[in-house]
């Protein structure tokens, strides 16, 4: 499926690009479901492009730290938009993940290699996060960079982005929403790979009984920490767990 690596949240909600043929999508779902966290990490290393050790990598993103209510959140922006939001991940691991996904070097805000437009995207992200946590914003209006995400992951993230403030559904119901009933487990895997949580609100996807389910991928914080963050985000949107689901 050919598409740009830049998406606005609005474009995620439009059905402009169809999903791949069923056989292709089924292979993606099977791959996503069958991978273990160790296999995902090994695949990332194995597919890193060869690099001339004498040539410095080009800058592909700029990094900043946001002070969230529970602690530091790492942000990265590229020329295409907001590329990464990490809620409970060590800085070195975050920078390495972004560099691998985007294929280059992540620089800091004061680095001359960071164009003003990248810094502006981070500034806008900080402003919108401030408004969200202050209760003055119910949706985000940011360009997002989904480079490296599969068609399946993009479809799941589009489904998550369609949920409004305080609106929750289950993994199984989200699978049905995007036309893949029975793929609840693969939906959970795709949400765990969401590079821009909060902005694309994967916290609004719960277990079938309205309880928290999971939150975040295996390279983020401990499960208990991540579930506490998920519950706090839902509480800010007026959702009490166990919740009433939609869809």
C-alpha positions as CSV (number, residue, x, y, z in Angstrom):
1,X,0.0,0.0,0.0
2,X,1.6,3.3,-1.1
3,X,1.1,6.3,1.2
4,X,3.0,9.1,2.7
5,X,4.8,8.5,6.0
6,X,3.1,11.7,7.3
7,X,-0.4,11.5,8.8
8,X,-2.4,14.1,10.6
9,X,-4.8,12.8,13.2
10,X,-7.6,13.9,10.8
11,X,-6.2,11.9,8.0
12,X,-6.0,8.8,10.2
13,X,-9.7,9.1,10.5
14,X,-10.3,9.2,6.8
15,X,-10.7,6.1,4.8
16,X,-8.7,7.4,1.9
17,X,-6.4,4.4,1.7
18,X,-8.0,1.0,1.7
19,X,-6.4,-1.8,3.7
20,X,-4.3,-4.3,1.8
21,X,-5.9,-7.4,0.3
22,X,-7.2,-9.9,2.9
23,X,-4.4,-12.4,2.3
24,X,-1.7,-9.7,2.8
25,X,-3.4,-8.3,5.9
26,X,-3.9,-11.8,7.4
27,X,-0.1,-12.4,7.0
28,X,0.6,-9.2,8.8
29,X,-1.8,-10.1,11.6
30,X,-0.3,-13.6,11.9
31,X,3.2,-12.2,12.1
32,X,2.2,-9.6,14.7
33,X,0.4,-12.1,16.8
34,X,3.1,-14.8,16.7
35,X,6.1,-12.5,17.5
36,X,7.5,-12.5,21.0
37,X,9.0,-9.4,22.5
38,X,12.5,-11.0,22.0
39,X,11.8,-11.7,18.4
40,X,10.6,-8.2,17.8
41,X,13.9,-6.8,19.3
42,X,16.0,-9.3,17.3
43,X,14.2,-8.3,14.1
44,X,14.9,-4.7,14.7
45,X,18.6,-5.4,15.0
46,X,18.7,-7.7,12.1
47,X,17.0,-5.2,9.8
48,X,19.2,-2.2,10.7
49,X,20.6,-0.9,7.4
50,X,24.4,-1.2,7.0
51,X,26.2,2.0,7.7
52,X,29.6,3.3,6.8
53,X,31.3,3.5,10.2
54,X,33.3,6.5,9.1
55,X,30.2,8.5,8.0
56,X,28.1,10.3,10.7
57,X,24.4,9.4,10.5
58,X,22.1,12.2,9.3
59,X,19.9,13.9,11.8
60,X,16.3,12.6,11.5
61,X,14.6,13.9,14.6
62,X,14.9,16.2,17.6
63,X,14.4,15.2,21.2
64,X,12.9,16.9,24.2
65,X,11.6,15.9,27.6
66,X,8.1,16.8,28.8
67,X,7.2,16.9,32.5
68,X,4.0,14.8,32.7
69,X,2.1,14.4,36.0
70,X,3.8,11.0,36.6
71,X,7.3,12.0,35.5
72,X,9.4,12.7,32.4
73,X,8.0,11.8,29.0
74,X,10.4,11.7,26.0
75,X,9.3,13.3,22.8
76,X,10.8,13.2,19.3
77,X,9.8,15.2,16.2
78,X,10.9,14.8,12.6
79,X,10.4,16.8,9.4
80,X,7.1,14.9,9.0
81,X,5.7,15.5,12.4
82,X,5.6,14.1,16.0
83,X,7.5,10.8,15.7
84,X,7.5,9.4,19.2
85,X,6.1,9.8,22.7
86,X,7.5,7.5,25.4
87,X,5.9,7.4,28.8
88,X,8.2,5.3,31.0
89,X,11.3,4.5,29.0
90,X,15.0,5.2,29.8
91,X,16.3,8.0,27.6
92,X,19.1,6.0,25.9
93,X,16.6,3.3,24.9
94,X,14.1,5.8,23.6
95,X,16.8,7.6,21.5
96,X,18.0,4.3,20.1
97,X,14.5,3.1,19.2
98,X,13.7,6.4,17.4
99,X,17.0,6.3,15.6
100,X,16.4,2.8,14.4
101,X,12.9,3.4,13.3
102,X,13.7,6.6,11.4
103,X,17.1,5.5,10.1
104,X,19.4,8.2,11.5
105,X,20.5,10.3,14.4
106,X,18.3,12.0,17.0
107,X,19.6,15.4,18.2
108,X,18.8,17.7,21.0
109,X,16.9,21.0,20.8
110,X,20.0,23.1,21.0
111,X,21.8,21.2,18.2
112,X,22.4,23.1,15.0
113,X,21.3,20.1,13.0
114,X,17.7,20.5,14.3
115,X,15.7,22.7,11.9
116,X,13.3,25.3,13.4
117,X,10.3,23.4,12.0
118,X,11.2,20.3,14.1
119,X,11.6,22.4,17.2
120,X,8.2,24.1,16.4
121,X,6.5,20.7,16.3
122,X,7.8,19.8,19.7
123,X,6.8,23.2,21.0
124,X,3.3,22.7,19.7
125,X,3.2,19.2,21.2
126,X,4.2,20.5,24.6
127,X,1.5,23.2,24.4
128,X,-1.2,20.7,23.5
129,X,-0.1,18.3,26.2
130,X,-0.2,21.1,28.7
131,X,-3.8,21.9,27.6
132,X,-4.8,18.3,27.8
133,X,-3.5,17.8,31.3
134,X,-5.0,21.1,32.4
135,X,-8.4,19.9,31.2
136,X,-8.6,22.5,28.4
137,X,-8.1,20.1,25.4
138,X,-10.1,17.0,24.4
139,X,-8.3,16.2,21.2
140,X,-4.9,16.7,19.5
141,X,-4.2,18.5,16.2
142,X,-0.7,17.4,15.4
143,X,1.0,15.9,12.3
144,X,2.3,12.5,13.2
145,X,5.2,10.5,11.6
146,X,4.3,6.9,11.3
147,X,7.4,5.9,9.3
148,X,8.2,2.2,9.8
149,X,4.6,1.2,10.8
150,X,2.9,-1.6,8.9
151,X,-0.4,-1.3,7.1
152,X,-2.0,-3.3,9.9
153,X,-0.6,-1.1,12.6
154,X,-1.8,2.0,10.8
155,X,-5.3,0.5,10.5
156,X,-5.4,-0.2,14.2
157,X,-4.1,3.3,15.1
158,X,-6.7,4.8,12.8
159,X,-9.4,2.9,14.7
160,X,-8.0,4.1,18.1
161,X,-7.8,7.7,16.8
162,X,-11.5,7.6,15.9
163,X,-12.5,7.3,19.6
164,X,-13.4,10.6,21.2
165,X,-12.5,12.0,24.6
166,X,-13.7,9.7,27.3
167,X,-15.0,7.1,24.8
168,X,-13.7,3.6,25.4
169,X,-14.0,0.2,23.6
170,X,-12.4,-3.2,23.8
171,X,-9.7,-4.9,21.7
172,X,-12.3,-7.2,20.2
173,X,-14.7,-4.4,19.4
174,X,-11.9,-2.3,17.8
175,X,-11.0,-5.3,15.7
176,X,-14.6,-5.4,14.4
177,X,-14.6,-1.7,13.9
178,X,-11.8,-2.0,11.4
179,X,-13.2,-5.0,9.7
180,X,-11.1,-7.7,11.2
181,X,-13.3,-9.6,13.7
182,X,-11.4,-12.2,15.7
183,X,-8.1,-10.2,15.6
184,X,-8.3,-8.8,19.1
185,X,-4.9,-10.2,20.1
186,X,-3.3,-8.7,17.0
187,X,-5.0,-5.4,17.8
188,X,-3.4,-5.4,21.2
189,X,0.0,-6.0,19.7
190,X,-0.4,-3.1,17.3
191,X,-1.5,-0.8,20.1
192,X,1.6,-1.9,22.0
193,X,3.7,-0.6,19.1
194,X,1.9,2.8,19.0
195,X,4.8,5.3,18.7
196,X,2.7,8.3,19.8
197,X,0.5,7.3,22.8
198,X,-1.8,9.9,24.3
199,X,-1.9,11.7,21.0
200,X,-3.2,8.6,19.3
201,X,-5.3,7.4,22.4
202,X,-4.6,3.7,22.8
203,X,-5.4,4.2,26.5
204,X,-9.0,4.2,25.4
205,X,-8.9,0.5,24.5
206,X,-9.8,-1.9,27.3
207,X,-10.3,-5.5,28.0
208,X,-13.7,-7.0,27.1
209,X,-15.0,-6.8,30.7
210,X,-14.2,-3.1,30.9
211,X,-11.0,-3.5,32.9
212,X,-7.7,-2.0,32.0
213,X,-6.2,-4.9,29.9
214,X,-2.6,-3.8,29.0
215,X,-0.8,-0.7,28.1
216,X,2.4,0.0,26.3
217,X,5.0,-2.3,24.6
218,X,7.5,-4.5,26.2
219,X,10.2,-1.8,25.9
220,X,8.3,0.7,28.0
221,X,7.9,0.8,31.8
222,X,6.9,-2.0,34.1
223,X,3.4,-3.3,33.7
224,X,2.1,-1.9,37.0
225,X,3.5,1.5,36.2
226,X,2.0,1.5,32.7
227,X,-1.4,0.4,33.9
228,X,-1.4,3.2,36.6
229,X,-0.7,5.7,33.8
230,X,-3.5,4.3,31.7
231,X,-5.9,4.5,34.6
232,X,-4.9,8.1,35.3
233,X,-5.4,9.1,31.7
234,X,-8.9,7.5,31.7
235,X,-9.7,9.2,35.0
236,X,-8.8,12.6,33.5
237,X,-11.4,11.9,30.8
238,X,-14.0,10.9,33.3
239,X,-13.8,7.2,32.8
240,X,-14.0,4.9,35.8
241,X,-12.7,1.3,35.5
242,X,-14.4,-1.1,34.9
243,X,-16.0,1.0,32.2
244,X,-18.9,0.8,29.9
245,X,-17.7,0.0,26.4
246,X,-18.9,1.3,23.0
247,X,-18.8,-0.2,19.6
